[in-house]
Amino acid sequence: MFMIVIILTFAASWLVRVWMTRTYDKWGAVPNAVGANGHQVARHILDTNNLQHVQLEVSKGKLTDHYIPSQDLMRLSESINNDASVASIAVAAHECGHALQDAEEYGMLKLKAAMMPMAAMGNQLGLLLAVGGGILGSVTMANFGLLLIGIGVLMPVLTLPIEFDASKRALAELQRLNLVDEKDYDGAKSMLVAAALTYVASAVSSMAIIGVFLLRFIRR
């Protein structure tokens, strides 16, 4: 049962990520109407929202873009930062959405930040305690290990509303600042929908795993 759930959910996640990559490749090859790269769009959105203190850096790799609230730091991958494509401005605007959430003290973002240390502990210690409890015959230790694992895999579920909200803010900013025409808006929206579905797939995988853990708890 457990292995079937894991295989099916990971297969679905893989298919979604393939679609996400193809969508990125498609819109990454289409120049945007304003001729601006991701760095320029991000800086413009940040500055017009009085977020001049947020720093921009370049990160290595493909689609490694992220925002770090505790450091007021946004990192854009090389292609997003440098290319003047529809995909670039969509992803850059999405990361700006996270900066806007941080500036407004968006509740879900604060909750995720508070949960991160517990999730990290769950990923590191949960499996060890669960297996150790099974070997030693300690139900309490095994149950605590499973609880920590559950907290760790819960993070994608918690991330889901944050990512959808950031994409909504991104599209609103692109329109408000006249950074997209009708074609670019449709492309940016397609890009952000594809990206959002990767989080949906991760959340579904996490909920499936949590469901299996809960079933085991009930049986025990």
N, C-alpha and C positions, 0 to 999 in steps of 0.2 A: 504493500500500500504506500509506504513512505517513499520508496524508490520510484514508483510510478508517478506520484505527485511531483517529485523533484524533476524527473525527466521531462514530463509534459510542460511544466512551468518554465524550465530553462530553455526548452525548445521554442516555446512561444516568445520568450525574451529575445532569443537569438534572431528569430524571424523579424521581430519589430526593429531590432538594431540594424539588421540588413536593410530594411526599408528606410530607416533613418539615414543611413550612410548614402543610399542611392538618392534620397531627397536632397541631402547636402551636396552631393556631387552635381546634381542637376542645377540647383540654384547658385551653387558656388561658381558655376561657369557663366552665369548671366550677370553682366554689369548692371549696377543700380543707376537710376536716373540722375542722381545728384553727383555721381562720380566721387563719392567719399568712401574711404576705407573704414574698417571697424574702429580703429583708434580714433579717427576724427569724429565719427558719429557718437562714440561713447563719451568722448570729452565734451562734445557739444551738449548732449543730454545732461550730463553731470553738471556742467557749468550753468546751464539755464535753470537748474533746480537748486542752485546755491550749494552744490557739493564739490566745490573746487578742492577741498581737502582730500578727496578720494584720489589715490594714486593709481596710475595705470602701468602695468608691466607686461612683458611678453613671456609666455610659458611655452615650453617645447612640447611637441606632439600635436596630434590632430584632435580637435574638439576637446581640449583640456581646459576650456575657459571656466573660470570660477571667481566668486567674490568672497572675500574673507572679512566678515563684519568686525571682528575684534581688532583688525589692523587697518580698516578703511582702505583696503587694497583690492583692486580688480586685476586679474590676470587674463589676458586674451591670447589664445594660441596664435602661432605665427601667421597662418593663412587668414584667420579672422582679423587680426590686427592690421595686416598689410594689404589685403585684397579689397578692391572696390566692387564687391559682388552683392547680390541681394542676400545671400546667406550670411555674409559678413556683418551687414548692418542689422540683420534679424538677431543673430547671436549676441552681438555687442549690446543691442538694446535690451535683450533679455537679462544680461548681467547687470545692466543699469537698473533694471527692475528690482533686483535684489538690493542694490544700493538705496533705492527709494524706500523699500521696505524697512531697511535698517534705519534710515533717517526718520521714518514715521514710527519706529519702534513697533513694527508689525508683530502681533502676538505669537503667531505660529513660528516666526523666525526666532524669537526669543526662546520659545519652548524647545525648539530643535537644538539651539545652542546649549541650553541647560541639560538636555538629554544626551548630548554627544559623549561626555565622559563616561556615563553609565553604559552607553552602547559600545564604546571602545573596550570597557572592562568585560562586557558580555561576550564580545568577539574573541577576546584573549583568554578569559578564564572559564567561560561557560562550558565549552566542550570538555575542557580538562576536568572540571568538577563533575560533570555529568558522567563521563567515563570512569573517573576515579571513584565516584559514588557507587557505580555499578560493580566495579571490581571489589571494593571494600564492603559491599552490602549495605551501604549507608543510603537509605531512602532520602533523608534530609539533604545530604550533600548532592545527590543526583537531582532532586527537585530544584534545589537552588541553582544548580548548573543549567538546567533547562529554562528556568526563569530568566537567567542572564542571557542565554541564547535568544530567548523570545524578545527581550528588550533590544538586542542587537539587530535582529531582523525586522523589528518594528520601524526602524528609521526610514526606510523607503516609503512606508505608508504615511509617516509624518511629513515627509518631504513633498508628497504629491500636491497638497493645496498650495504650498509655497511656490512651487514651480509654475502651476497654472496661474497664480496671481501675478508672478513676475512676467509671464508672457502677455497677460492682459495689459499690464502697465507698459510693456515694451511696444505693443501695437499702438496704444494710445499716444505714447510719446512720439513715435515715428510719424503719426498723422498730425499731431499738434504742431510739430516743428517742420512740417512739409518736407520730410526726408524721403517720402515714398510717393510715387504716383499710383494709379489704380493697379497696374500690372505688378509693380514692386510690392504693394501691400498684399496682394494675393499670394505672391511667392513667399514673402516673409511669414505670412500666416500659415502657409503649408509647411514651411520649415519648422516653425514653433510647434505646430500640431504634431508633427513627426517626432520632435524632441520630447514633447510631453508624453507621448505614448510609450516612450522608453521608460519613463518613470512609472507609468501605469503598469507596464509589464513587470517591473521590479516590485511594485507594491503588491500585485497579484501573487507573485512568487512568494513574497514575504508572508502574506496572509495565508497562503496554502501551507507553508511550513509551520506557522503559528497554529493553524487549525489541526495539523497532525500532532503537534506537541500537546495541545489542549485535549485531544482525543486520548492521548496516552495518559495524561493526568487523570482524566475521568475514569478510565479503565483501572488505573491503579488505586 
